[in-house]
């Protein structure tokens, strides 16, 4: 069964790769799916965390995965055809992000982030990161204070704005300065901040955007091959520095660890892929777990206090984990069983079909609109017009992939949707009010025939 899932997934990846723009939300969704539900079970015997999962249990999970995969492909494949009505985006109503204003916003949030960081952990706490890593500081010394929460949130805003600074730059000198600032911010975040998402999401957003505009498939393939070791190295060293700090860095011990340790254990320990599969296996192995679908709508009632709604639903991932390992939940431990485990716990097999189909539709629609914008920008440039810059739609598109799809695949859509609104939509609104609407009426009227194609 796993071999069948593997075959179908690879075939669909090839079909998506043959499109004019291979890199898309659809491609990203299916690649993450492959990583969790195909790659992880194939290498489970090379890892200590997954080696105990039996072949029969893998086959059972593969059957559920096949249902989800076929449901996604069924709706997403509709968008492989040319549907001009779905492609259209009113360019005049798009917001072009101002590079200058993003630079001002970034400066403001850097200052705010530093102030909150000092107020929450103090100068001593910041210095301790270099001695003993960020894990000890953020997990044991901040005690989940409001200031620490806002410090984490503001530092995420800094990373997101730094990525937008790079993507909104049009002049060569602005591009060079933006890249230097971006690298510095990511290096600082990898040392000072515990959560890897502060570094991974902005970095992948920039890479994703650059590749999504590329039609050169060989270039995409080469970058993809080179990105794997880069991803491993970056994840490993982020894990090392946040655990031991810079002061304890020892090249000899690192080389010894890489030489004597199991490569797959080292790699898997720095991702959530194995954890999602592990808890999905435990969920399937457990007697039927049904928690209901309300956790998907956590965003709608998250601000309702429990004093008013005492039995307000938890995240689905928390509900599932409370049945699998209640002690860990009481200790504040967080783990999810992948989007398949979440959908199955919420609505059974039908839930897997519904959620996968919705993702297929959402990715397909957004891809069509995004590629329409890319084509229109190129057409204007070819005809001698001044192409418009990075738009707010493109910003939301990128972080739908980086945040919403990534965290939903982990199996926690309720939390992912809240993060998306607080961390992406909110910063997008701030950018919108500081930017300007596109004024392309002349371009459109002069090249009306192009836009009608």
N, C-alpha and C positions, 0 to 999 in steps of 0.2 A: 504493500500500500504506500509506504514511504517513497519507493522508487517511482510510483505513478505520480505522486505529488511533485517529486523532483523533476520528472520529465515535463509535465504540464507547465510548471513554473518556468523552466528554462525556455520552453517553446514560446511562452507569452513574453518573456523578457526579450527574446530575439525579435518578435514581432514589433514590440515597442521600440527596440533599437533601430529598426529599419525605417522608422518615421523620420521626417525632415529634422525635427528637434527631438533627439532620443531622450534627453534628460528632462524629466517632468515629474509631477506629483504621482502620476500613475506608476512610473518607473521606480520612484523612491518607495512607494507603498509596497510594491511587489518585491523589491530587493530586501526590505526589512522583513517582510513575510518569509522570504527564503532563508534569511539568516537565522530566524527563530525556529521555524517549523521544519526546515530541511537540513541546513548546515549543522545546527546544534545537535540534533539526534544522530547524525552521521558520525560526529566526532566524540560522542558521549563516552566511549570506552577509553579515550585518551585523557579524560578528565576525572578527577576524584569526586567532584560534586554531582556528576550525572551517571557515573559508572554503574550505579545500582538499579537504574531504570531498565526493566525487562523488555525483550523484543515484542512481547504481546502488548505491553502498555504503549510502546512506541507505535505499534500498528493501530491501536485504538485512537491515539492522538492524531495519527496521520489521516484516519477516516474523518475526524472532525475538521482537520485542516483542509482536506479535499473539498468538503462542503463549502467552507469559507472561500477557498480559492476559486472554485467554479462560480460561486455567487458573485464574487468581485469581477471576474472575467466576463460574465454574462452581461452585466450592466456597463462595465468599462469599455468593452470591445465595441459597443455601439458608436463610440467617439473616434474609432479608427477611420470612420467614414467622414466625408466632408459634409458637415451640417453648417452652412453659412449663417443660419439664424442664431445658432448657439455661439458662433464665433464672435459675433459683433459686440464691440464695446464702444460706447460713446466717448471718444477721446476728449471732446471739449469738456466733459464733466470730470475728467481725471485730474487728480492733484499731482502736479510736478513738485517733487521734494527739492527744497532749496538747500544747496550744499552749505551756503553761508550760515543759514539759520540752524542747520543741524550741528554745525561747528559750535555755535553759541549754546545750543541745548546741551551738547556733550560737555562743554566746559562747566555749565551750571550743575549738571548731574555728577560730574567728577568731584566738584567742591562739596555738594550735598552728601555724596557717598563717603567722602573722607571724614566729614564732620560726624556723620552717623557712626562710622566705623570707630572713630576715637571715643565717642560718647558711649558706645556699647561695649567695647573691649578695652579701651584705654591704650595709651602708648605702649605700656608694658605688655599688653596682650598682643599688639601688632608685632613687637620685637620677639615675643615668644614663638610666633609662627616660624621665624627663621631658625629657631633653636629646636622646636619639637613638632613642627608641622601644624597645619590648620585643623586637622581632625580633632585633636584634643581640645583646641580652643572652642570651635563651633559646636561640638557635641557635648562637652562637659563643663565649660566655663561660662557660657552665655546664658544658660538656663532658659532658653527660648523666650527671652524678653522681647517686648515690643520694639525696642530700639534695634536689637539684633536682627529681628525680622525685617525691619525697614532698611537696615544696612545691607542685608542680603538682596532685597528687592532692588534697591537703588544701584547696587553693583551690577545686577543683571541688566538694568536699563543702560548702564554705561557701555557694556559689551554690545548690546543691540544697536545703540546709537553709533558706536564706533564702526560697526559693519555698514550702517547706512551712510556714514561719512565716506567710506571707501566707494560704495556703489553709486553715490550721487555726485561724485567728483567727475568733472568733464575735462578740465584742463590738465595737462601732463604734470605740471608742478603741484597741483592740488592732489592728483592721484598719488604722487610719490610721498608727499607729506602725510596724506591720509593713511597710507599703508604703514608708514613708520609709527604713527600714533596707534594704529590698530594692533600692530605686533606688540608694542610696549604695553598696551592695556591688557592684551591676552596673557602675556607673560606675568604681569602683576597679578591678574586674577587667578592664574594657575597656582600661584604661591599663597596668596592671601585668603582666597575663598575656598570653602570646602567643596561645594557642589561643582561637578565637572561641566554641567550644562551651561555655566557662565562662559566657558571657553568654547565648548564643542558647538553649540548652536550658532553663535556669531561666525565662527570660522567656517563651518559647513555651509552657512547661508551665503557667504561670499563665494566659496568654491562652487556651490550649486548654481548660483546666478551666472557666473562666468561660463560654466559648462552648458547651462540651459540655452544659451544664445549660440552655441557652437553646432554647426552642421557637419563638421569634420569628425567622422566616427572614429578614425584611427587616433586622433588626438584625444578623444574621450576615453578610448580603450587604454591608451598609454597612461593617462592621468589616473584612471581607475586602478591600474596595476601598481602605480607608484604610491597611490593614496593609502593602500592597505598597510604597508610597513610604517608609513608616516603616522597613520591612525594608531597602530600598535605602540609605537615608540612614545607618542604624545600621551596616550592613555596610561602607559606604564609609568612614565616620569611624573605625571600629575598625581598618580596614586602614591608614588614614592615620596614626593615632596610634601604632600598633604599629611602623610603619616609620620615621616621622620624629620622634615624640615630641610633647609639648605645647609645648616651647620653640620648635620650628620652625613652629608653626601660623601660617599666613598666609592670611587670608580672600581676598585678591586672587588668590593663586596657586591656591587651591582653586576659586574661581569660574572662573578661566581654564581650569583643567584640565577642569572640568565642561562648559564652553562649547566648547572646542576638541577635547576627546577624544571618542571614539565611546562613546555611552551604553552600548551592549550590551557592549562590551569592559570598561568600568568595572564594570558590574553582574556580568558573568560571572566576572570575575577575583576577585570576592569570594564566590563559591560554588564547590562541587565539582561542580555539574551538568555544566558543559562538559568538565571533566577526565574525568569518568566516561564521557561520550559519546565523547570524543576517543580514549581508550584502548580503548573497545569497538570503535570503527571500526578501530583499528590491529590489534586482536585478530582481528576478522572478516576483515580484509584479509590477515592473515598466514596461512600454511598452518596446518592444524588444530593447535590447542594443547589438549592433554589432560594434566592434572596430577593427576587423581584426587580423590576426595571427602574425604580425611582432614582437609583444612584446615578443613572445617566443624566438626570435633570438636576443634579446637585447645584449647578450654577444658579438656577432659578430660585432656590430657597436657602442658599448658603448663609444669607444675612438674617434669616429668621432665627432669633435666639431660642435655645432649648427651653427657656422658661415659658415660652409661648407654645412651642411644639416639642413636647418632651420626648416623643418617640420619632423625632426627625431622622430620616434614613441616613446611614453612613455611606461612605464610598463603597461601591460594590467590592473593590479589592479588600477593604477592611472587613466587610461582612464575610467574605469567603475565607480570609485568613483567620478570622475569629472562630470559624468552625474547624479549620485545619490545625492551627496552633494558637489557641486562645491566650496562652501565657505570653507569647511574643507580642500580641496586640496590646495586652495590658502594660507591657514595657515600652510601648510606643514604636515597635518595630513595623516597618512598612515593606510590603512585598505584594506583587501582583502576578496573576497567572496568564498574562497575555490577553489580547483582545478576544481570542476565542474562548478562553476560560471565563472572561467577564460576560460575554454575550450568552454563553451556555448557562451560567449561573442566573442570569437575568431572565431569559426567555426560552431556555432549552435549545434544541436544534434550530427551531424557527428563529431564535435570536441570532444565531450565527449567520443564517441566510439573510436576515434583514439588515444587520449591521454591515456585513460584507458588501451587500448590494448598494447600500447607501454610500459607502466609501467609494465604490466603483463609479457611481453617478457623480459624486462630489469632485473626485479627482479628474474625471473626464470633462466636466463642465468648466472647471477652473483652468485646466490645461488648454482648452479651446480658446478661452478668452485671453489667456496669457500669451499664447502663440500669435493671436491676432495682433496684440500690441507690438510684439517683436517684429512681425511682418510689416506693419504700418510704419514703424520707425525706420526700418531698412529702406522701404519704398521712398520715403521722404528724402532720405540721405542720397539715394541713387539719383533722384531727380533734381539734386542741387539745393534742396531745402535744408533748413536747420533742424536736425532731429531733436525731438523733445527728450528730456532727461529721465531719470529714474522716478517712477510714479509710486503713489501710495498703494495702488492695486498690486504692483509687483512686490512691495514690501510685505503686504499681507499674504500674498501667494507664497513667498519664500518661507515665512515663519509658520504657515500652515503645514509645510513639510517638516521643518526643523523641530517645531514644538508639538503641534497638534497631532500629526501622524506618528512621530517618534514616541510620544508619551502615551498615546492611545494604543499603540502596538504593545506597549509594556502591560497594558491591561487596566488602565485607570482613566477612563474618559472623563469622569466627573472632575477629577483633579486637573486633568489636562485642559478642559474647557475653562475652568476658573483661571488657571495660569495664562491661558491664551488671552482672556479678556483683560486681566490685571497687568500682564506683562507685555502684550503685543497690541491689542486694540487700544488700550489706554495711551501707550506711547505713540501709536499711530494717530490718535486724535490730537495729541499735542503737536505732532509734526504737521498735521493737516492745517491747524490754525496758524501755524507759523510759515506755511508755504503758500503756493499760489495755484489757481486753476490754470490748466493749459489753455492757450489762446491760439488754436490752430484753424480758425475759420478760413483764413486766407489760403493756408496750405490745402485744406480740404476742398475748398471751392475751385482752386487751381488744378487739383488732381482728382476731381470727382470720380473719374472713371476708374482710378485705382481702388478707391474705397468701396466701389460698388462690386468689385470682383469678389 
